[in-house]
Amino acid sequence: MSEVIIVGHKNPDSDSVCSAYAYAQLKNRMNDGNRYTPARCGNINKQTRFIFERFGADVPKFISDVYPKVKDVMTHKVIAIDENDPIKGVLRNIEELKIRITPVTTGGVKLCGVISILEIAHFFTPEDPSKRPEYLFRGSNFEKSVKGYTHIRGEREEFTAGFMVGAMPYDRFVERMESVDKERTVLIVGKRRDIVEYAVENQLPAIVLTGMRGEQDIDFDFTDFKGWVYVSELDTAETLRNLQLSIPAKAFMTTDIPELSAEDYLEAASTTLMSVDHKGLPVTNDGRLTGILTRSDIIKKAQKELILMDHNELSQAVDGAESARIVEIIDHHRLGTIKTKTPIHFFAKPVGSTCTLVYQLFKINGEAPDRLTASILLSGILSDTVILKSPTTTPQDEQAVRELAELAELEYMSYGVEMFSSTDSLKSREPRDILGTDFKVFNEYEMSVGIGQVEVVNLEELGDTQDALFKVIDEVKNEKGLNWCMLLVTDIIKEESVLLTSGHEAAEKLLAYKPTAAKRFFLPGVLSRKKQLLPEILRVLEELTA
């Protein structure tokens, strides 16, 4: 089941968040095999928070971007090996499962290191071939690698030792043993009483017996022996080979390898992976193994799938949208510049709210929103149409409000006033927050214009914050490289607005609005940025470039 993210525009308003929430409810109810997750790509304003808290709904999760991450392509079900298990398991993974890198863990989850063919090759091809090799042994691993059984358990679970095969005359054997460290020697021997007794007397860490026909052949005195005695059912050559494969994984593993996080961006992780000799890297969370990223994973298709709500321009979309697969767009704005590689479902109408369109999609699909979802949809429509007062309001919005209010068991007018009253006054808010809460950038006629909007219930409070707002408008204009920046302050009770601008003398001379002070204009009857202010701004820009 793949995840499809339903998300509104940057600087989300109530309509974009509410429509994403409600459309996810519909899509998940239709059960087409995908999992639909509502999301937002910015902080919610106080009105939106009021809506979701008022009805006890979960606010859509915040996502900063949709660039592919390690978690989108990594192998989650990892075949790992415990640090104490025999290396034989890693070789089996390489041969049978074609696994090129095996993480080594302790306690089943905590990463210790990794083993690949590189570590195995390095281990079995020592730098000094003339030096007698020694290995780390665990007596309990003998049974896991060599067919046979443990006759006596030694006192030491682990020990480092080399091999000695007792297949020579006794005096030659003793001569050889005197030249090595007896406490670091594992003896592999058949029924050679003299050699076994020598090993017992000198307390070798382990004796591996081969060629035994039964317990009657094991008639040696091990009374005072403190080492391991293991009886192999294999011949000496096979026993020796399999004993090497009993060496614990921690003796082979490398710990000098980068670790990735599931939240790492795939592009950065790819660079890290290509900088090492290994074909894969472990993915961890606080030291715990959660997956593995291989070079094969890198070439997987890692596009996120998106449904865009309340916008259709990349400049307003979540960061990384250009790398994602856009599968649907639900919007009530003018058409922008998004291009898709494949046909998509595009549902757009010139109505006052995206939530109106989502409600219509419920009806088109023969579904009815539950009381909670109806309340959220109603809130989005009332917000975007300013309780049906905005000139963007259509009969379709009015019908949706009537039907949703009935489903939600709310009187929409009193609820709408309650909702708008939940927003703090301009005096109690930070100027940058006022401008940025509902701010959009429009690129037209080779000009870049930013327009913010804030609704209030009394324009008189603007006087105390105007100077601070002018300062922030100038700062945002410079930070974003805009040609013109402005804030529309709308009184929803008197149905009029004031426009504050960064100043653009040539353009502002052409505005149809009455200036009341420098960079301040009075807009009677103007409630909508989209339907009333933006067309006038576009007319001015077109005239400037004519």
Secondary structure, 3 states (H helix, E strand, C coil): CCEEEEECCCCCCHHHHHHHHHHHHHHHHHCCCCEEEEEECCCCCHHHHHHHHHHCCCCCEECCECCCEHHHHCECCCCCEECCCECHHHHHHHHHHCCCEEEEEECCCEEEEEEEHHHHHHHHCCCCCCCCCCEEEEHHHHHHHCCEEEEECCCCCEEEEEEEEECCCHHHHHHHHCCCCHHHEEEEECCCHHHHHHHHHCCCCEEEECCCCCHHHCCCCCCCCCCEEEEECCCHHHHHHHHHCCCEHHHCCECCCCCECCCCEHHHHHHHHHCCCCCEEEEEECCEEEEEEEHHHHCCCCCCEEEEECCCCHHHCCECHHHCEEEEEEECCCCCCCCCCCCCEEEECCCCCHHHHHHHHHHHCCCCCCHHHHHHHHHHHHHHCCCCCCCCCCHHHHHHHHHHHHHHCCCHHHHHHHHHHCCCCHHHCCHHHHHHCCEEEEEECCEEEEEEEEEECCHHHHHHCHHHHHHHHHHHHHHCCCCEEEEEEEECCCCEEEEEECCCHHHHCCCCCEEEECCEEEEECCCCHHHHHHHHHHHHHHHHHC
